[in-house]
């Protein structure tokens, strides 16, 4: 399966993404991403990973062809191997969570 077809199949699968980006001077950038079969579940997965004061900054959106630029950028951070696995299973039967940290100082 070519890469464009894989991406299209993943987008049509019915998944949701929740993410939060945190930038701090001297600490770098931290992004936490959660993917699940419902908006509520992906947000719950993310909230479990974060202190409460970050919860208002969580963004949750469907993974679909109408994703805005920021959401599309976060979807790109999901590894192709994870996308392949997720597109092969029903959305209610799997999830993906990742912590990405970059120290840019």
N, C-alpha and C positions, 0 to 999 in steps of 0.2 A: 504494500500500500504506500503511495507516495505521501510526502509530508503535508501537502495541501489537503489531500483527502482525509488524512488522519485528523488534522486540525478541524475540518468541517464536521467529521463524525463526532468528535469530542464536543464541539459547540452545540450540536443537535441532541446531545444525550440527556439533557435535563439537569445538569449540575448547577450548584450555586457556589460563589466564592465570597468569603469574608476576609478582610485584611485590615491591618493597621500599620502605618509607617510612623516611626519615631526617629527624629533627628535631634542630636544634642552635640553642642560644641565640645570637642575633645573626646567624645564618646563614639562618634561615627553614626551610622544609620542602621536601624533595626527594622525589618519588615517581618511580620508574622502573617502567614496565609493559611486559611482553612477552606477545604472544598468538601461539600457534602451534597446529598440529594435534595435538601430543602434549605431555604434561607434561615429558618429557625435553628436547624441543626448546625449549620456552618458557623453561625454567630455564637451558638453555645460552645462549640469546640474552641473558638477563638477566645471567648471570655474566660474559659477555664485556664488558658495560657497567660492571661494578662491580669495585672492589678486593676482594681475597680476604677481608678482614675483615668485609665485608658479607654474604658468601655464607650464613652460618648464619641470617640474618634474612629470607631469601627465602621467600615464601609462594607455593605453587603449588596450583592447584585447577582442576577442570573448570568451564567456563562452562555452567552448567545451572540448572534451576529449584530445585535444592537448595542453591545457594550461600548461605553464611552472610552476615550483614549487612555485615561488612568486605569480603568478596569482592565482594558486590553493589555496594558503594560504589565499588570500584575499576573494576568493569565499566562503571559509569556514566561514567567518565573517558574511555572509548574513544569517539571522535567518531562520530556517526551515519554520516558518509560512509565511514569505515573499516569500520564494521559492515556497511554495504550491500555494499561490495566483498567483504569476507570471506565473507558469507553466499552469494555467487554463485559461489564457487570451492571446490574440494575442500580440506578442511583441510590436507592434505599439501602444497598448492601455494602457500601464502602465509603471511605473518607480519606482525606489527605491533609496533613498539617506539616508546615515547614517554618523554621526560624531561620531567617537570613540576616547576617550581621556583617557590616563592612566598616572597618575602622579607617576612615579617610584622613586621619591626622598624621 
